[in-house]
Amino acid sequence: MRIDEIIAGSSEPVFSFEFFPPKTAEGERNLFAALQELSKLDPAFVSVTYGAGGSTRTKTIEIVKRLRDEFGLEAMAHFTCVGATVEQLRGTLDEMRDAGIDNVLALRGDPPAGQEQWRKTEGGLEFSRELIEMLDAGYGFAIGAACFPETHLDAVDAESDLRYAKAKVGAGAGFLITQLFFDNAFYYDFVGRARAIGIEVPIIPGIMPIANFQQIKKFTSMCGASIPPALMAELEARADSPQAVSELGLSYATLQCADLLAHGAPGIHFYTLNRSPATRAILSALRLMRPWDRRRLASARTPAPPPWPAGARRPARPHVPGSRCPAPGARR
Ligand SMILES: Cc1cc2nc3c(=O)[nH]c(=O)nc-3n(C[C@H](O)[C@H](O)[C@H](O)COP(=O)(O)OP(=O)(O)OC[C@H]3O[C@@H](n4cnc5c(N)ncnc54)[C@H](O)[C@@H]3O)c2cc1C
């Protein structure tokens, strides 16, 4: 089923889980053990990343099929322009269509390892918008695209980045999923600006529960997402205790999600890193507390509540020179 239709037809927030194709037999066992647990949570959809340089092409398609066939989950394949000519991109898309895949997250991708700047492959595509145009013209997939509340690292500025996000929607993307962030004010500000320039599709916040201090520092420095100083201080205070870090990460992400849902976010896309405990705990708690009902109750009491917290500030974005931002899974 098409994810744009799932979102449009749902009266509740949509929860989705992102996985990456494991490289080892042990990684594969871990993934499927996590899936045993996470599939019980009945996500609206799941997605599987596309490794840097197309390195997981076959694996991505294979896992998407297994998620659908063995777990009954609606699964989306991520797909990038990296290292492929238009003809090769079409070849992979034909494979996805023949495998019965309905949903594709269309991305540019990041430069392959060892390459500093993004350069399109000769005979390939430069921007994800072109990939979206190709998908829209020749295939029946529901198309998603990425967006960046803290602005993409290669962007000239936030305004042009947003305009390009709008162009992706104009080309056929039916929903956007954000890069991870740890300050909801970035999301509220981004959504406000997106609506103001006419982006009307659902913008699903991508949330990563922090599980490991070193790992999250690496991820955020690669993608330019910032860790608020107060959160960083709390993480540093727990640097010697992995368990204390993951407990804080879980609590923080739970509150982040609750706040987002209470303010009208259409769902949460969890970056699971192929692990189940944090996502399982957070989603279970959210479903018990139903923070999204608070918004409905507020609407019943007051005729026109603001869609986002009044006066949501736009935090300063620290500059991270030379860093890049693939999806968490794609970096592995
Ligand atoms: C939810 C999510 C999932 C992801 N999954 C994966 C994955 O599976 N595999 C993977 O390798 N990576 C993944 N990524 C990372 C993504 O590929 C990188 O962040 C990449 O650098 C940008 O991809 P994009 O599709 O947003 O690129 P684009 O939309 O092409 O934008 C890239 C840059 O070009 C600029 N730009 C766009 N159009 C123009 C134009 N016409 N003229 C000038 N500049 C322009 C934009 O402002 C931006 O700075 C994911 C990211 C997210 C948020």
The ligand as an SDF file (V2000), in Angstrom:
LIG
                    3D

 53 58  0  0  0  0  0  0  0  0999 V2000
   15.0160   10.6060    6.3400 C   0  0  0  0  0  0  0  0  0  0  0  0
   16.3550   10.4830    5.6780 C   0  0  0  0  0  0  0  0  0  0  0  0
   16.7580    9.2690    5.1400 C   0  0  0  0  0  0  0  0  0  0  0  0
   17.9920    9.1450    4.4990 C   0  0  0  0  0  0  0  0  0  0  0  0
   18.3640    7.9180    3.9740 N   0  0  0  0  0  0  0  0  0  0  0  0
   19.5370    7.7790    3.3460 C   0  0  0  0  0  0  0  0  0  0  0  0
   19.9290    6.5390    2.7480 C   0  0  0  0  0  0  0  0  0  0  0  0
   19.2150    5.5440    2.8510 O   0  0  0  0  0  0  0  0  0  0  0  0
   21.1090    6.4720    2.0960 N   0  0  0  0  0  0  0  0  0  0  0  0
   21.9390    7.5600    1.9830 C   0  0  0  0  0  0  0  0  0  0  0  0
   23.0100    7.4300    1.3600 O   0  0  0  0  0  0  0  0  0  0  0  0
   21.6070    8.7520    2.5180 N   0  0  0  0  0  0  0  0  0  0  0  0
   20.4340    8.8900    3.1900 C   0  0  0  0  0  0  0  0  0  0  0  0
   20.0700   10.1130    3.7300 N   0  0  0  0  0  0  0  0  0  0  0  0
   21.0290   11.2240    3.6590 C   0  0  0  0  0  0  0  0  0  0  0  0
   20.9020   12.0620    2.3640 C   0  0  0  0  0  0  0  0  0  0  0  0
   21.1680   11.2580    1.2390 O   0  0  0  0  0  0  0  0  0  0  0  0
   21.9100   13.1730    2.4880 C   0  0  0  0  0  0  0  0  0  0  0  0
   21.5710   14.0340    3.5260 O   0  0  0  0  0  0  0  0  0  0  0  0
   22.1960   13.9560    1.2200 C   0  0  0  0  0  0  0  0  0  0  0  0
   23.3600   14.7460    1.4170 O   0  0  0  0  0  0  0  0  0  0  0  0
   21.0840   14.9030    0.7910 C   0  0  0  0  0  0  0  0  0  0  0  0
   20.0770   14.1970    0.2320 O   0  0  0  0  0  0  0  0  0  0  0  0
   18.7820   14.9650   -0.3700 P   0  0  0  0  0  0  0  0  0  0  0  0
   17.9690   13.9150   -0.9830 O   0  0  0  0  0  0  0  0  0  0  0  0
   18.1720   15.8310    0.6230 O   0  0  0  0  0  0  0  0  0  0  0  0
   19.5300   15.8490   -1.4950 O   0  0  0  0  0  0  0  0  0  0  0  0
   18.9900   17.0460   -2.4030 P   0  0  0  0  0  0  0  0  0  0  0  0
   17.5460   17.2570   -2.2370 O   0  0  0  0  0  0  0  0  0  0  0  0
   19.5060   16.7660   -3.7740 O   0  0  0  0  0  0  0  0  0  0  0  0
   19.7660   18.2800   -1.7870 O   0  0  0  0  0  0  0  0  0  0  0  0
   21.1740   18.2050   -1.6210 C   0  0  0  0  0  0  0  0  0  0  0  0
   21.7290   19.6210   -1.5210 C   0  0  0  0  0  0  0  0  0  0  0  0
   21.5910   20.2830   -2.7720 O   0  0  0  0  0  0  0  0  0  0  0  0
   20.8880   21.5070   -2.6180 C   0  0  0  0  0  0  0  0  0  0  0  0
   20.0560   21.6340   -3.8150 N   0  0  0  0  0  0  0  0  0  0  0  0
   18.9520   20.9450   -4.1210 C   0  0  0  0  0  0  0  0  0  0  0  0
   18.4980   21.3110   -5.3300 N   0  0  0  0  0  0  0  0  0  0  0  0
   19.3490   22.2370   -5.8110 C   0  0  0  0  0  0  0  0  0  0  0  0
   19.4230   22.9990   -7.0160 C   0  0  0  0  0  0  0  0  0  0  0  0
   18.5210   22.8840   -7.9840 N   0  0  0  0  0  0  0  0  0  0  0  0
   20.4550   23.8790   -7.1670 N   0  0  0  0  0  0  0  0  0  0  0  0
   21.3980   24.0190   -6.1930 C   0  0  0  0  0  0  0  0  0  0  0  0
   21.3660   23.3320   -5.0370 N   0  0  0  0  0  0  0  0  0  0  0  0
   20.3580   22.4450   -4.8460 C   0  0  0  0  0  0  0  0  0  0  0  0
   20.1050   21.3630   -1.3180 C   0  0  0  0  0  0  0  0  0  0  0  0
   19.8790   22.6390   -0.7170 O   0  0  0  0  0  0  0  0  0  0  0  0
   21.0340   20.5030   -0.4970 C   0  0  0  0  0  0  0  0  0  0  0  0
   22.0250   21.2940    0.1180 O   0  0  0  0  0  0  0  0  0  0  0  0
   18.8500   10.2820    4.3880 C   0  0  0  0  0  0  0  0  0  0  0  0
   18.4460   11.5080    4.9420 C   0  0  0  0  0  0  0  0  0  0  0  0
   17.2290   11.6150    5.5850 C   0  0  0  0  0  0  0  0  0  0  0  0
   16.8100   12.9280    6.1760 C   0  0  0  0  0  0  0  0  0  0  0  0
  1  2  1  0
  2  3  1  0
  2 52  2  0
  3  4  2  0
  4  5  1  0
  4 50  1  0
  5  6  2  0
  6  7  1  0
  6 13  1  0
  7  8  2  0
  7  9  1  0
  9 10  1  0
 10 11  2  0
 10 12  1  0
 12 13  2  0
 13 14  1  0
 14 15  1  0
 14 50  1  0
 15 16  1  0
 16 17  1  0
 16 18  1  0
 18 19  1  0
 18 20  1  0
 20 21  1  0
 20 22  1  0
 22 23  1  0
 23 24  1  0
 24 25  2  0
 24 26  1  0
 24 27  1  0
 27 28  1  0
 28 29  2  0
 28 30  1  0
 28 31  1  0
 31 32  1  0
 32 33  1  0
 33 34  1  0
 33 48  1  0
 34 35  1  0
 35 36  1  0
 35 46  1  0
 36 37  1  0
 36 45  1  0
 37 38  2  0
 38 39  1  0
 39 40  1  0
 39 45  2  0
 40 41  1  0
 40 42  2  0
 42 43  1  0
 43 44  2  0
 44 45  1  0
 46 47  1  0
 46 48  1  0
 48 49  1  0
 50 51  2  0
 51 52  1  0
 52 53  1  0
M  END
$$$$
